[in-house]
Amino acid sequence: MALTLTLATSVHLPNSTSVARPRILAADSRHRSRLPRPSSSIANFQLRFPSTTYCSEELRCLCSSSSAASPMQFEVSTPNSQVLLSGVINFVYWVTEGVIAWNVDVGEGSCYLYASRIAGLSFSEDGIDGFDLRVKLEVESGSLHTNVIEKFPRIGNYKPFKVPSDLDTRDLVKSQLAIVCFDAEGRLIQGTGLQLPGVLDELFSYDGPLGATFAQGGGVSLHLWAPTAQEVSVCIYKNPLDKYPTEICPFEEVNGVWSTNGPSSWEGCYYAYKVSVSTLKVETCYANDPYARGLSADASKTYMVNLDSDDLKPEGWEKLADKKPCLRSHSDICIYELHVRDFSVYDETVEPEHRGGYLAFTLKDSAGVKHLQKLADADTSVLEGLPPDSAEAQARITEIQNDDGFNWGYNPVLWGVPKGSYASDPTGPCRIIEFRKMVQGLNSIGLNVVLDVVYNHLHANGPHNKDSVLDKIVPGYYLRRNNDGFIENSTCVNNTASEHYMVDRLIRDDLLNWVVNYKVDGFRFDLMGHIMKATMVKAKSAIGNLRKETDGVDGSRIYLYGEGWNFGEVANNGRGVNASQFNLTGTGIGSFNDRIRDATLGGSPFGHPLQQGFITGLLLQPNGHGQGSEDTQQLMLSTAKDHIQIGWLQI
């Protein structure tokens, strides 16, 4: 039997976020470039809003999240009017070092790439001001290369613009960028920012160390992938609540990776990265380490911890792989899902200090653990019973919402750290030790531990939100955007882009962290269909290659499964081959089967609740809801039986 634990690694956040007004980009006249440019009149400039589907209210909300969500914001002045084009106006893709893709017809006109190291680009009466580099781009004949279309299926009809080969692209991506079209008379027609993930993947994909690495002889090295950053340093804090760092150490960059070496005294300290990046202006952001393995209680700083330290290993930890519950086949798994806090928060047989936490799973004489022991002994499936939804139920929940700090954990800020609120002490290494004891305790009563993981989205974005991490370090890279540059929100908010190499790598590395450092036995992926199939397959392969002799883990017994729903911008391979039910055939990765579910119960989550199915009386025990004619019900029932018997999958 496998026990699915819903473990959150995010901080608890309020339901609403204050909204700031969009800011206007205005270039300082002292920084305006005097390089020659086509004479132009701004009067005929085309104000291209992304689409009419974005109403003013939606645009206001989307634009207010942060300047990172709006990498380009132009102020356009005319003799008769002043128009603010605010929003995520990024129509153009820089797909490879030598090619920029744009769905625009230049005709007899011209196209230029502009860059400003100080983020001073603006429109003016004369055209573009504030740039320190201007490069003419030539339209190439033909279409985009097959490899580009495979990586970006949604832009197959875009035109390729050739980037001069002598351009220092590696340095240029650190600047604020814009691309502008002029007509044959030199009048400015269109202007937009650029989406950079394609060129960043080509030039800066990296497989070396990231995060904190501890040397056997002492000392620690820090590595951060931030190819668009202009400067990076690390702030070292002795204590988690310190306002001012004891040290600030600058990093050196090699091909987009920033690093420094520190003394062994850094271990046990806290740190944050100070990163200078260009968005609407050159921002100085403070962010946690994306590869954090520990956090302060308020998640504002990263705890510098060596997970391989003997002090953090419970007795018998190194030999746990030899004591794992027997699992002959993944098809034998029966899953019981629960929430860490729910398990013991009201259990009076658990000491008050352990209720709602990791250590409650180690108390073999408690009522909860005895119940789990019975489940393990019975080797049967136990369904999670949820309370019925109704106006009365919602009213009762509303009454206590301010008194009950319940959090399912679907507001992810960082992925690789156990949640501190379930530990006896959220500071220091306590959460690490107690999580390991929980896994050890559950394994000892015959239960494997599966983590419910949420890699499909992040809670926050931009350079100013305290819960934003990845978007502070490489703005516009980690979050998936549409063709207009808006962040995709089909999962709920801030969809992550596993089709980008370093997002793919971060997810795979995080899974390996949980398997190797916490010895968990499997993963249940929330909205797995929003993750690329390649990410899932590579993760499964990497985990499967782990061996007890070398890694302390038998990777072949780790099971991966999740929600393979096919919807949103990723539907039907819209962003590449996604990990949907249909695409996962033959991979050994499991997917929930909504066909069997709906055939058994009747209806669907989106249908009428009284629609009957195989076990709810379809045809044989009418419930008063119109199910159709007898012939229709006969067909529905026979189809339901087929779905149940053979698990038929139809997309």
DOSELO-118391 format. One record per residue: x, y, z of N, C-alpha, C in turn; residue in three letters. Coordinates in steps of 0.1 Angstrom, whole numbers, plus 5000, padded with zeros to 4 digits. Layout:
XYZXYZXYZala;...
This chain:
500949885000500050005000500950125000met;500550234993501250354993500350464999ala;500950545008500150655014500550785007leu;499550845002499750974996499651085006thr;500651165008500651275018500551405010leu;499651485013499551615007500451715015thr;501751725010502651805017502951935010leu;502752045017502952175011504352225014ala;504952285004506252345006506252495004thr;504952555004504852695002504352755015ser;504552885016504052955028502552985026val;501853005038500453035037500253175034his;499453205024499253335018497853375019leu;497553505020496153555020495553535006pro;494253535006493553504993493553624983asn;493853744988493953854979495253924980ser;495653994969496854064969496554214965thr;497154304972496954444969497354474954ser;496654564948496954594934497554734933val;498654734926499354864924498954914910ala;498955044909498655104895499855074886arg;499555054873500655044864501555174863pro;502855154862503755264862504055304847arg;504355434845504655484832506155484830ile;506555434818507955434815508255564809leu;509255634815509655764809511155774809ala;511755784798513255784797513755914801ala;514855914809515456044813516156094801asp;515956224798516456284786517956284786ser;518556284798520056274799520656154793arg;519756044792520255914788519855884773his;519255984766518855964753519955954743arg;519955844735521055834726520955934714ser;521955974709521956064697522455994685arg;522455854685522855784673521855814662leu;522255804649521255834638520255724638pro;519055764634517855674632516955734622arg;516055654616515155704606514355824612pro;514155924604513256024608511855974607ser;511056004617509755944617508756034624ser;507456014621506356074628505655974636ser;505456014649504755914658503255914656ile;502756004648501356024647500655894642ala;501355824633500755704627501155574634asn;501755584645502155464653500955384656phe;501055254653499955154656499955114670gln;498955144678498855104692498254964692leu;499054864693498554724692498354664706arg;497054664710496754594723496754444719phe;497054354729497154214726495954154718pro;494754184723493554134716492354194723ser;491254194716490054254721489454174733thr;489954054735489453974746489954024759thr;490954104760491454164772490654294775tyr;489654294783488954414786489754504795cys;489354624797490154714805490354674819ser;489354614825489454564839490554454839glu;490454354830491354244830492754294828glu;492954384818494254444815494754514828leu;493954584835494454654847494954554857arg;494254444859494654344869495954274865cys;495954244852497154164847498354254847leu;498254384844499354464843499854514857cys;499054494867499454554880500254454888ser;500454334884501054234892502554274894ser;503254314884504554354885505154404872ser;506254474872506854504860507454394852ser;507754284860508254164853507154094845ala;505954114849504854064841504654154829ala;505254274829505054364818506454414814ser;507254334807508654364804508854484795pro;507754534788507954654780506654734782met;506854864784505654954786506055084779gln;505355124769505655244761504755354764phe;505255474765504455594765504555664752glu;503455684745503455744732502855884732val;503555984728502956124728502756164714ser;501656234711501456294698501056444701thr;501056524691500656664693499256674699pro;498356584696496956594701496656504712asn;497456404715497056304726498256244732ser;498056184744499056114751498455974754gln;499055864749498455734751499455644758val;499055584769499955484776499555344771leu;500555284765500355144761500955064772leu;500155024782500654944793500154804792ser;501054714796500654574796501754484791gly;501554364789502554274785502654274769val;503354364764503354384749504654314744ile;504654184743505854114739505354014728asn;505254074716504753984704505853904698phe;507153934701508253884693509053774701val;509453674694510253564701511653574695tyr;512653584704514053564700514353414702trp;514253334691514153194692515553124692val;516453174684517853124684518753244684thr;520053224685520953334685520853414672glu;520653344661520553414648519253454643gly;518153414650516853434645515853494655val;515153604651514053654658512753634650ile;511753584657510453554650509353654653ala;508753704643507653804645506653784634trp;505353794637504253784627503853914622asn;504853984615504554114610505054124596val;504354194587504754214573505454354572asp;506754354570507454474569507354544556val;507154464545506954514532508254584527gly;508054714523509254794519509854864531glu;509354844542509854914554511154844560gly;511354874573512554824579512254784594ser;513154704599512954654613514254674620cys;514154724633515354744641515154694655tyr;516254634660516354594674517054704682leu;516454744693517054844702517354784716tyr;518454834722518854784735519254904743ala;518954894756519354994766519854924779ser;521054944782521654884794520954934807arg;520555064806519955124818518455114818ile;517855044809516455024807515755164805ala;516255244796515755374793514955394780gly;514555284774513855294761512555354763leu;512155444753510855514753510655564739ser;509355574736508955644723508955794725phe;509255864714509256004715508756054701ser;508656184700508256244687509156204676glu;510356184679511356144668511455994666asp;510855914674510955774672511255704685gly;512455644687512955574699514055654705ile;513955674718514955734726515455644737asp;516655674742517155604754517955474750gly;518255454737518955334734520455354733phe;521255244736522655254734523155154723asp;522155084717522454994706521254984697leu;521455004684520454984674520954894662arg;520254794659520654694649519554674639val;519854684627518854654616518754504614lys;517554454613517254314611516654294597leu;517154194591516654164577515754044577glu;514654054570513653944569514253834560val;514253714565514753594558513653534549glu;513953484538513053414529512653284536ser;511553224533511153094538510553114552gly;510352994558509752994571510752954582ser;510252954594511152924606511652774604leu;512752744610513352614609512452514617his;512552394612511652284619511952274633thr;513252284638513552274652512852384660asn;512852504654512152614661510652594663val;510052544652508552524652508252404662ile;509152304663508952204673509052254687glu;509952344690510052404703508952504706lys;508452574695507452674697506352654687phe;505552544689504552514679503552624675pro;503352714685502252814683502752924673arg;503952934669504453044661504952994647ile;504352884643504852824630504652914618gly;503753014619503553104608504253234609asn;505053254619505853374621506953384611tyr;507353504608508453524598509853534606lys;510853474600512253484606512953614602pro;513453684612514353794610515753764614phe;516653794605518053754608518753844617lys;519453794627520253874636521653874632val;522353984630523753984626524653894634pro;525453824627526353724634527353784643ser;527753914641528753974649528154044662asp;526854024664526254084676526553994689leu;526954064699527253994712525953964719asp;525253854715523953824721524053794736thr;525153724740525253684754525253804763arg;525753914759525754034767524454114765asp;523954114753522854194749521554154757leu;521354024760520153984767520154044781val;521154104786521154164799520454304799lys;520254354787519654494785518154484783ser;517554604785516154614780516154614765gln;515254534759515154514745513854554739leu;513854604727512654634720512954614705ala;511854584697512054564683510954654676ile;511254734666510454834661510454824646val;509254844639509154854625508854994620cys;509455024609509255154603508755124589phe;507855214583507455194569508455254560asp;508155254547509155294537509555444538ala;508655524544508955664546509655694560glu;509955594567510555604580509655634592gly;508355614589507355634600507255504609arg;507255524622507255414631505855354631leu;505755214628504555144627504155064640ile;505154984644504854894656506154884664gln;505854864677506954844686506554744697gly;507454654701507154554711508454504718thr;508254444729509354374736509554244730gly;510554164736510854034731510753924742leu;510353804738510353694747511653614745gln;512453594755513853544754514053394756leu;513153314761513453174765514153094754pro;513853114741514453034731515953064730gly;516353184729517753214728518553184741val;517853204752518453164765518753014766leu;517852934761518052794761519152754752asp;519252814740520352784731521752824736glu;521852934742523152994746523552954760leu;522552934769522952924783522452794790phe;521952694783521552574790522752514797ser;522452464809523552434819523252314827tyr;524252224829523952104837524952094848asp;525652204852526552194863525952224876gly;526752244887526152254900525352384902pro;524252374910523452494913523052484928leu;522852604934522552604948523852604956gly;523752554968524852544977525452404976ala;526752404974527552274974528652274984thr;528652174992529552165004530752075000phe;531952125002533152054999533551965011ala;534051845008534451755019535451815029gln;536351895023537451955032536952075039gly;535752115037535252245043535052345032gly;534152445035533852545026532652515018gly;532052615012530852605004530852694992val;530352644981530252724969528752744966ser;528452864960527052894956527052914941leu;526052864934525952884920524452914917his;524353024908523053074904522953084889leu;521953034883521753054869520953174866trp;521553274861520953404859521553484847ala;521353434835522053484823521653624819pro;520453674824520053814820520453914831thr;521053864842521353954853522554034850ala;522554164854523754244853524754234864gln;524254214876525054194888524354094897glu;525154014904524653924914525653924926val;525053924938525853904950524953824960ser;525653774971524853704981524953784994val;523853795001523853855014523753745025cys;524753745034524853635044524253695057ile;523353625064522753665076523053555087tyr;523453595099523853505109522553435115lys;521453515116520253475122519053495112asn;518053425113516953435103516153565104pro;516153635115515453755117516253885115leu;517553865112518453975110517954065098asp;517954195100517554285089518754315080lys;519954315086521154355078522154245077tyr;522654215066523654105064524954135071pro;525554025075526954035081527954045070thr;527653985058528553995047527754005034glu;528254085024527754085011528854055001ile;528753934994529853894986529453894971cys;530153964963529853964948530153834942pro;529353804932529553674924530353714911phe;530953614905531553624892530753534882glu;530653584870529753514860530653434850glu;530253314847530753244835529553184827val;529353244816528353194806526953184813asn;526553294820525253294826525053234840gly;526153174845526153114858526953194867val;526353244878527053334888527453244900trp;528653264905529153184916530153254925ser;530253194937531353244946531653124956thr;532753134962533153034972533153104986asn;532653034996532653085009533252995019gly;533553035032534152955042533152855048pro;533652755055532752665062531852725072ser;532252845077531452915087530052955082ser;529952955069528652995063527552885066trp;527952765068527052655070526252685083glu;524952675082524052715093523652865093gly;524152935084523753075082522553085073cys;522053205071520953225061521453325050tyr;520853315039521253395028520153435018tyr;520353535010519453575000520353634988ala;519853614976520653664965520153804962tyr;521053894959520854024954521154034939lys;520054044931520154034917519754164910val;520554214901520154334893519754284879ser;518554314875517954274862517254384856val;517154384843516454484835515054444832ser;514054524836512654504832512154644827thr;511254704834510954844830512054944834leu;512754894844513954974848514954864853lys;516154904857517154814862516654794877val;516154674880515654644893516754574901glu;516754604914517554524924516554434932thr;516654304930515754214936516454124946cys;515754094957516354004967515453874966tyr;516153764964515453634962516053524969ala;515253424972515753294978516453224966asn;517253124970517853034961516852944955asp;516752934941515752834936516052694940pro;517352664943517752534948517852534963tyr;517052614970517152614985516752474990ala;517452435001517252315008516852335022arg;516752465026516252505039515752645038gly;514852685047514352825047514252875061leu;514153005062513753065075512253045077ser;511753075089510353045092509453125084ala;509753245080508953325072509253315057asp;510153225053510553195039511153315033ala;511753415040512353535034513853505031ser;514453405037515853375035516053225033lys;517153195027517453055025518453005036thr;518152895041518952835052520052755045tyr;521352785048522452715042522652585050met;522252475044522252345051522852235042val;523652155048524152035041523351915045asn;522451875036521551765038522251625041leu;523551625037524251495039524951495053asp;524751595061525351595074524751485083ser;525651415090525151315099524251365110asp;524451485114523551545124522051555120asp;521851545108520451565103519751425100leu;520551315102520051185099519551115111lys;518251075111517750995123518450855123pro;518450795134519050665136518550565126glu;519350495119518950395109518550455095gly;518750585093518450655081519150595069trp;520450565070521250525059520850385054glu;520150305063519750165060518250155057lys;517550275055516150265053515750195040leu;516650215030516350145017516149995018ala;516749935028516649795030515449755038asp;514749855043513549825052512249875046lys;512349915033511149965027510049855025lys;508749895026507749795024507849725011pro;507449595011507549514998506549574988cys;507049584976506149634965506549554953leu;505749444950506049354939505849424925arg;504749504924504449574912503749704915ser;503949804906503149924907501649904906his;501249804899499849774898499249724911ser;500049694921499549644934499249764943asp;499549884939499449994948498050034951ile;497750044964496450104969496750234976cys;496050344972496450474977495450524987ile;495950574998495050645008495550785009tyr;494750885006495251025006494851095018glu;495751165024495451255035496351375036leu;496051465045496751585047497551575060his;498751625060499651615072498951675084val;498451795082497851855094496551785098arg;495651755089494451685092494551555100asp;495651485097495851355102495851355118phe;496351455124496451445138496051575146ser;495651675139495451805145494351795156val;493351705155492351685165492451555173tyr;493651485171493751355177494351365192asp;493451335202493851365216494751255221glu;495051155213496051055217497451095213thr;497551215206498851265203499151385212val;500351395216500751505225500451635218glu;500051735225499651865218500751925209pro;501951915214503051975206503351905193glu;502851775191503051705179501851705170his;500751755175499451745166499651835154arg;499251785143499251855130500651865124gly;501551775129502951785124503551655120gly;504751655115505451535110505551425121tyr;505951465133506251365143504951285147leu;503751335144502551255148502551125141ala;503251115129503350985122504250885128phe;505050925138506050835144505550775157thr;504350815161503750775174502950645172leu;503450535174502750405170501550375179lys;501550445191500350415200499250515198asp;499350605189498250705187497150635179ser;495950695180494850645173495050645158ala;495650755153495850775139496750665133gly;497950645139498850555134498350415135val;497650385146496950245147496050225135lys;495250325131494350315120495150285107his;496250365105497050345093497650205093leu;498050155105498650015106497549915101gln;496249935105495249845101495049845085lys;495149965080495049975065496249905058leu;497449925064498549855058498349705059ala;497849655070497749505072496649455063asp;495549535061494449485052494749495038ala;495749585034496149595020494949625011asp;494049715016492849745008492849895004thr;492049934994491950074990490950145000ser;491250265004490450345012490150475005val;488950505002488650624995488550745004leu;489050855000488950975008487551035007glu;486851055018485451105018485451255020gly;485051335010484951475011483551525016leu;483451625023482151675027481351725015pro;480051705015479251755004479251905003pro;479251954991479352104989477852154988asp;477652254996476252314996476452455002ser;475352535000475352675006475552675021ala;474952575028475152565042476652535046glu;477152435038478552405041479552525038ala;479252595027480152705024479952815035gln;478752835040478552935050479352905063ala;479352775067480052735079481552745077arg;482052715065483452735063483852885064ile;482952975058483253115058483253165072thr;482453105081482453155095483753135102glu;484553035099485753005106486953025098ile;486853085086488053095077489153175083gln;488853275091489853355097490453295110asn;489853185115490353125127491052995124asp;490952945112491452815108492452835097asp;493752815100494852845090495052725081gly;493952675075494152555066494752595053phe;495652515048496352535036496652405029asn;496052385017496352265010497752265004trp;498352375003499752374997499852404983gly;498752454977498752484962499152624959tyr;499852694968500452824965501952814965asn;502552734956503952704957504852834955pro;505752844964506752954963508152894960val;508552794968509752714965509352564966leu;510052484959509652344958510452244967trp;511652274970512552174975512752164990gly;511852224997512052235012510752185019val;510852095029509652055037509052185043pro;507652185044506952295050507252305065lys;507652425069508052455083506952445093gly;505752475089504652485099504252345104ser;504752245098504452105103505552055112tyr;506552135114507752095123507652165137ala;508252105146508252155160508852295160ser;509852315152510552445151510752475136asp;510152585130510252605116511652665112pro;512452705122513752755118514752645119thr;515952665113517052565113516652435106gly;517352325111517152195104516052115109pro;515252165119514252075125513252015115cys;512752095105511852045096512451925088arg;513751935085514351835077514451695085ile;514851705097514951585106513651525108ile;512651605111511251555114510651495102glu;510851555090510251495078510851355076phe;512151345078512851215076512251115086arg;512051155098511451065108510051025104lys;509351115098507951075094508050965083met;508850985073509050885063509450755069val;510450755078510950635084509850565092gln;509050645099507950585108506850525099gly;506450585088505450525080505950405073leu;507250405068507750285062507850165072asn;508050195085508150095095506850025097ser;505650085094504450015096503849965083ile;504749965073504349895060503749995050gly;503850125051503350215042504450295034leu;504350295021505150385013504650525013asn;505450625011505150765012505150824998val;504050884993503950954980503751094983val;504451184976504251324978503351384967leu;502351464971501551544961502351664958asp;502751674945503651784941502951874931val;503252004932502652104924503752184916val;504052134904505052194896504552284885tyr;503152274883502552344872502452494873asn;502552544885502452694886503152744899his;503352874899503952944911502953044916leu;503053074929502053164935502253304930his;503453354928503653494925504653514914ala;504653634909505653674898506153814900asn;507153854893507553994893508654024903gly;509254144902510354184911510054234924pro;508754254927508354314940507654224949his;506954124944506154044953507053964962asn;506853964975507753894984507753744982lys;506753684976506753544974507153504959asp;507653594952508253574939509653534941ser;510153424934511553384935512153374921val;511653284913512153254900512053374890leu;510953444891510753554881511553684885asp;512153684897513053784901514453764895lys;514753634894516153604890516353604875ile;515353544867515453554853513953594848val;513653724848512353764845511853714831pro;510653664831510053624818510453484813gly;511353414821511753284816511053164822tyr;510853164835510253044842508753034840tyr;508053134837506653134836506153134821leu;505153054818504753044804503853164800arg;504153214788503453334783502753304770arg;501753384767501053364754501753444743asn;501153444731501853514720501853674722asn;501053724731501053864734501953894746asp;502453794753503353824764502753814777gly;501453784778500753764791501053634797phe;501253624810501453504817500153414816ile;500353294812499253194811498853154826glu;497453144827496953124841495953004840asn;496052914831495052814830495052714841ser;496152694848496252604860495552664872thr;495652794873495052884883495753014882cys;497053014882497853134881499353104878val;500053184871501453174869501953034864asn;501452994853501852864848503352854846asn;503952744850505452734847505652674833thr;506852694828507052654814508152544813ala;507752414815508752304815509252284801ser;508752344791509352334778510652414777glu;510952494786512152564787513152484795his;514352474790515352374795515552384810tyr;515852504815516152514829514952504839met;513752514833512552484841512452334842val;512652264831512652124830513652064840asp;514852124840515952074848515652094863arg;515052214866514752244880513752144886leu;512752104878511752004882512351874884ile;513251824875513851694876514851694888arg;515551804890516451804901515751804914asp;514551874915513851874927513251734930asp;512751664920512351524923513451434928leu;514651454922515751374927516051414942leu;515951534945516251584959515251514968asn;513951504965513051434974513351284975trp;513751224964513951084965515251044972val;516351114969517651084975517751134989val;517351254992517551325005516451295015asn;515251255010514151225019513551085017tyr;514051015007513650875005512150845004lys;511450944997510050924994509950814983val;508750764982508450644974507750664961asp;507350794959506550824947506050964947gly;505451004936504951134934503651134927phe;502751214932501451244925501451384920arg;501351404907501551534900500251604898phe;500151714905498951804902499051854888asp;497851844881497851894867499051854859leu;499351734859500551674852500551704837met;499351724831499251754817499751884813gly;500051974823500652104820502152094820his;502651974823504151954823504451884810ile;505551904804505951844791506251694794met;505851614784506051464785507551434787lys;508451514779509851494780510351514794ala;509851604801510251634815509951514824thr;508751464822508251344830509051224827met;509351194814510051074810511551084815val;512151204813513551214818513551204833lys;512551254840512551244855512451094859ala;511551024852511350884855512650804853lys;513350834842514550764839515650794849ser;515750924853516850964863516550894876ala;515350894880514950824893515150674892ile;514750614881514950474879516350424879gly;517350514876518750474875519350484889asn;518650524899519250534913519350394919leu;520450364925520750234931521050244946arg;520650144953520950144968522350144971lys;523250084963524650074966525350204965glu;524850294955525550414953524750534958thr;523450524957522550644960521750624973asp;521750504979520950474991519450464988gly;519150454975517750444971517650344959val;516550264959516250174948515250254939asp;515750314929514850404921513850324913gly;514050204911513050124903511750104909ser;511650124922510350114929509550244931arg;510150354926509550484927508450494917ile;507250534921506150544911505750684909tyr;505550724896505050854892503750844886leu;502850934890501450934884500851074887tyr;499751104880499151234882497951264873gly;497651384872496451434865496851464851glu;496551374842496951394828495951464819gly;495351564825494251634818494851724807trp;494051734796494551794784493751914781asn;494152034787493352154785494252274786phe;493752394784494552514785495452534772gly;496452614774497352644763498252524759glu;498352414767499052304764498252194757val;496952214756496052114750496552074736ala;496451944733496751884720498151934716asn;499151924725500551954722500752094718asn;499952194723500152334719501452394723gly;502152344733503452394737504552284736arg;504252184728505152064728504351954733gly;504851834732504151714736504051714751val;502851724756502551734770502251604777asn;502351594790502151474797500651444799ala;499851434789498451404789498251254789ser;497051214792496751064792497151004779gln;496751064768497050994755498550984752phe;499251094756500751094753501551004762asn;501050974773501850894783501750744780leu;501050694771500950554768502350494766thr;502550384773503850314772505050374780gly;504850484787505950534795506050474808thr;505050404813505150354827504750464837gly;504350584833503850684842502350684842ile;501850674854500350664856499550794855gly;498350774850497450894849496050854855ser;495450944862494050924866493250904853phe;492250814854491350784843489950834846asn;489650944840488351004842487250924835asp;487650844825486650764818486050654827arg;486950584834486450484844485750554855ile;486250674860485550744871484150784867arg;483950844855482650894851481750774848asp;482250674842481450554839480950494852ala;481750484862481350424875480350514882thr;480650634884479750724892478650784884leu;478950814871477950884863478351034861gly;477951084850478251234848479651264847gly;480051384852481351434853481451544862ser;482651594866482751714874482051834869pro;481751834856481151954849479751924845phe;479251804849477851774845476851784857gly;475651734855474651744866475051644877his;474951674889475351584900474451464901pro;473251464895472351354896472351264884leu;473351284875473451194864474051064869gln;473350954866473650824871474750744863gln;475350654869476350574863476150424867gly;477250344865477150194867476750164881phe;477350224891477150184905476050274911ile;475550374904474650464910473250454904thr;472950334898471550304894471150344880gly;472050364871471650404858470750294852leu;469550324847468650234840467850154851leu;468550094861467950004870467250064882leu;467750174887467150244898467050394896gln;466050444888465950584885465850674897pro;466550784896466550874908465651004906asn;464851004895464051114892464651214883gly;465951214881466551304871466451244857his;466151334848466051284834467351224829gly;467351094826468551024821468450994806gln;467351034800467150994786466250884785gly;465950844772465050734770465750594774ser;464850494775465450364779466550314769glu;466350334756467350294747468650374749asp;468550504752469750584755470450534768thr;469650504778470250454790470950314788gln;470350234780470950104777472250124770gln;472350214761473650244754474650304764leu;474150394773475050454782475650354792met;474750254796475150154806476150054800leu;475850014787476849924781478149984778ser;478150114775479350194772480150204786thr;479450234796480050244809480750114813ala;480050004811480649874814481949854806lys;481949894794483149874786484349964792asp;484050084795485050174801485650114814his;484750054822485250004835486049874833ile;485549794823486249664822487649674815gln;487749764806489049764799489749894800ile;489249984808489850114810490050194797gly;489050184788489150244775489450384775trp;490350434767490850574767490550624753leu;489750734753489450804740489650954742gln;490451004734490751154734490051214723ile;
